[in-house]
Amino acid sequence: MGLAPSRNAARQLVRHKHFTVNGKKKDVPSYILKQGDTITPNPNKSKKKPVNEAIANIKDQALPEWLSFDADSKKGVVQGMPTREDVKLPIEEQLIVELYSR
């Protein structure tokens, strides 16, 4: 969602329970979000510096079309799931298929 400057920083924010998903605390970075899930700052930690910096960072960034963020209510929503074209990682699917077909 762009709340952190790097993936490692995002993982740390999640591990320290700075954000909630659908109002429930989550501390597992590999948690799989679903369409319609809402991400908000943890009310107990919303005044902390890392959370305020994260929200300030997102105001300057363009979000993918499958995510939305309202800076006034400090709420992010998963509008849909990303397609393969939305993922900007250099992944060669054929190599994965070859590895697991052995």
N, C-alpha and C positions, 0 to 999 in steps of 0.2 A: 504494500500500500504506500510505501515511501515514507513511513514514519521514522525510519532510521537511516543513517548515512551508508550503512553496509549491512550485509546479511548477518555478520557476526554481531553487530550492534543490535539488530532486530531480535536475534536469538536471546541476547542477554536481557532485553526489555521483557520478553515473554517469560523467560526463566525466573525473573524477579517479580512476576505477577503484576506488572504495571498496567496490563490491559485485560479486559474481560470480553468473552464471546457470548452473546445473548444473555448478558448479565451474570454469567458464571465465570469464576476465576479459572484461567487455564495457564499452566506453566510448562506445557510440552510444545516445543517449537515445531514438531512434526504433526501437530493437530491438523486434521483436514477440514477446512471450511466448506460449507455447502452454500448453495444459492440462497440468498435471503438472510444469511447470518449477519449480525451487527457486531462491530468491534468498537468498544468505548474504553476510555481510561478507567482504571480501577478507582472507585470513589475514595478509597483510603489513601491512594498514592497520587491522586490527580494534581496535587500542589507541588509535587517533587520536581526537581530540575530536569531529570531525563525525560519526563512526560511532557513538560512544557516545551522543551527543545524539540522533541519529536513532532509535536503539533505545529510548532513554528516552521519546521522543515517542510512539511507537506504543503503549506500555502504557496510555495514557490515552484512546485513540481506539477507536471501534467500526469494525471492518472490514466491507467489503461481503461478502455471503455467498459470493461466488466467490473470495475470498482467505482465507488463514489464515496466522497467524504464531505461532510458538512462541518466547516470550521466553527460555526457559531454554536452548534450543539455538541461538537467534538465527537461525532459519530460517523463511523465508516460502515458501508453496506456492500456486501458481495452481490452485485446485480446479476451475474451469470458466471459461467465457468469459462476459463480461457481455452482457446483453440490452440492447435499446434503452432499456427502462424504467430500467435500472441507470445509464445515462449521464445525469448531471444537468446537461448543458450545453444552453444554449438554441439548438438546431439546428433549422432549418426545412428538412427534406429536400426539400420541393417546390421551394424556390429552387435547390437544388443540381441537381436534375433539369432544371429550366428552363435553367440556365446551360449545362449540358453537352449539351442537346438542340439547341442552335443550330447 
